[in-house]
Amino acid sequence: MKISTKVRYAARAIVELAKSNSKKPVAIQWIASQQEISPSYLEQLLAKMRYAGIVRSFKGPGGGYVLARPPEEISLHDVFLALEGEMAIIKCLLPDEKNCDRIEYCIMRVFWEKFQDSMVENLKNINFADIIGEEKKLLKRLGYPKPRKLKRKKK
């Protein structure tokens, strides 16, 4: 199983917004350049996350995106749901799946479901405040400077 590019890129965008630690909107061009993501593709992903209540957007000069909730209240599972919907590692685990004749007595389905449930639980337990904390530890261990801070023009 692979995590889609959509989810990976969206998670990186949320990391960038969480690092900004600001109520001021962050321009999509900034996020895209810092995370090396196409701005037009990022716009599509952020629109889905806005619809899911993960980010808020502001139009016009000085516009951009902010987190709709604190980073500790946004999980990787939230991002996954916003972009992919409910996780189903195999077709018979989809909520509306009725096409399998073995669904009621298949012992493997029981174990696949346990595996999927543990994956979902892990995604729910990883929030973006934790991710930012881990990034700080990683950068310190690697000897890199502190994570980037937004430099905004004063008006």
N, C-alpha and C positions, 0 to 999 in steps of 0.2 A: 504494500500500500504506500502511496506517495501523497504527501501534502501538496496541494496544487500551488502553482505560481501565484494565483490570486491571493490565497491565504498567506503565503510567505511574504509577498510584497505589502499586503495590507498590514500585517503584523509589524513589519519594518517601519511603515508610516506611523503607526500608533506609538512605536518606540520613540520616533522623532518628536511627535507631539508631546509625549510624556516627558521627554528630556527638556522640552522648552519650558515646562513648569510655569506656564504663563496663562493669564486670562486673555491676552492679546492674540488675535488670530495669526496663524503661521501660514505664509503664502505657500501654495501648492508647488511653486517653482523651487522654493527652499527645500521642502521635503524631498522633492524629486531629485534635486542635485545632491543632497546629502546621502540619499539612499540609492542613487543611481537607478532610478525608475523613470520611465517615460511619463512626462506630466499628463498626457492625454489618457494613458492607461490608468494612472494613479487617480485621476479625476473620476473615472468609472467606479473604481474600488471605493473611493471615499463617499461617493453618492450612495452606494449600497450600505456603507457603515453609518451614514447619516440617517438613512431610512430605518436602520436598526437601533438608533439612539446611542451609538457609540461616539460619534463626533457631531459637532454643530458647525455650520458654515456661515460665513459672513461675506456679502458681496460688496463690490465697490473698492475704492482706494483704501488700502490698509486691511482689505478683506483676507480671508483664508479660512483655516480650520482650527478648532480647539477641541479638546476632549469634552464630551458631554457629561462625563463622570470622572471622579478621581481615578488615577491609574490603578490603585489597589482594588477598585471595584470593576475593572474591566479584565476579563480573562481571555486566554487564547481560545477557549471554547466560544465565547461571544463573537470573536472575529470569524471563527470557522462557521458558526451558524449563519452569520450575516452574509457570507459569501457562498457557502455550499449547502446550507440547510442541514437537516439532521444527518448525522453520520450513519452510514450503513456499510460495513466492510464487506458484506455479501448481500446479494439481492433479497434473500428470504428474511433479512432483518429489517427491511423497510416496513414502516408502520402499516401501509396499505397492501402489502404483498399477499396475494391469494392464489398465485399460480403454482405453488409447489405442493405436490400431493403428499410429500413426506413431512410437511411443516409441523404436524402435531406429535410425531414420534421420532423425529430425527435427532439422534444423540449429538451429532456434530454441531447442529444448530445451537444447542445448549452451550457448548464450549465456545463457539464463535461469539455468542451473545455475551458471555462472561468476559471474553477478551475485549470486545468492543466497549462494554461498560467500563472496564478499567482504563481504556484509552480516553473515553469521554471524561471520566473522573479526573484523570491526570490533567487534561486540558482545562477543566474547571478550576483546578487548584493552582494553576500558574497565572498570576496576574502581572500586569505591566509594571507595577512598582517593584516586584521581585525581579523582573527582567532587567530593569534599570540598575538595580542593586548588583546583579550579577555582572552587568557590563562594567560597572565601576571596578569591581574586583578583578575582572579579566584585564582591563586596561592597566590597572596598577601592577598586576603580576607581570604583564608584558613590558612594563616600563614606558607606556605611552602617556602623553599628557592627559589632563582631565578631559572628560567628554566635552564636545563642542557646546558652546552656549550661543544663543541667538544674538546677533549684533543688529540692533535696530537703529534706524536713523531717527534722530530726535527731531520733532517738529517744532 
